[in-house]
Amino acid sequence: MAQILLRRLLMMLVILFLLSVITFILMHTSDSDPVKLYMIRSGIIPTPELIAEVRALRTRRADLGAVFRMAA
């Protein structure tokens, strides 16, 4: 029983690692900007000033929702 649990735990770790690697590769090979995509999907026209403000807030780990509420 312990051998089965250990095998499944190891398989789960391998799968999580592979999913992380695939996600990392997909995020870094895409040529789109996540900030612009989020703004467009929220119905906000992404201006260079607004994008810079969002990135500044993101580096300070502030509430990103505040920027989008102000812009709307």
N, C-alpha and C positions, 0 to 999 in steps of 0.2 A: 504493500500500500504506500509506504513512504517513497519507494522508488518511482511509482507512478506520479505522485505529487511533485517530486523533484524534477522529473522529466517535463511535466506540464509547466512548472514554474520556469524552467530554462527555456522552453519553447516560447512562453509568453514574453520573456525578456528579449529573446531574439526577434520576435515579431515587433515589439515596441521599438527596438533599435532600428530595424529596417524601415518601419513607418517614419521614424524621425529623420532618417537619412533621406528618404524619398521626399518628404515634405520640405526639408532644407534645400535639396537640389531644385525642386520645382519653384520654390520661392525665390531663389537666387538666379534662376535662368529666365524667369519671366521678365519682360521688359516694361511692365506696367508699374505705376506708382500706387501703392496701397492708399495713400492719403487722397489722391485724386479720385480713385475708384470709389472710396467711401463717400466723398463729397458728391460725386455725380449720382450715386445711388440714393443719397439723402435729398436730392433735388437742389443742391447748392452749386452755383457756378464757381469752379475753382479758379480764383485769381492768384497770381504769384504772392501777393501780400498775405492772403488768407492761408495759403499753403505754408508759407514761412512761419506764420503765427502758430499753426497747428504743430509744426515740427518743433518749434521752440517749447511749446507746452508739453509735447511728448517727451522731450529730453528732461524736463523737470518732473515728469511723471504726474502731471496734473490731470484734472478731469477734462477729457477731450469733448465730452458732451457740452460743456459750457461754451466752447468755441462755436459749435454747430448751432446751439440755441441762439447765440448772439447774431450769427450770420443770417438766420432764417427770418 
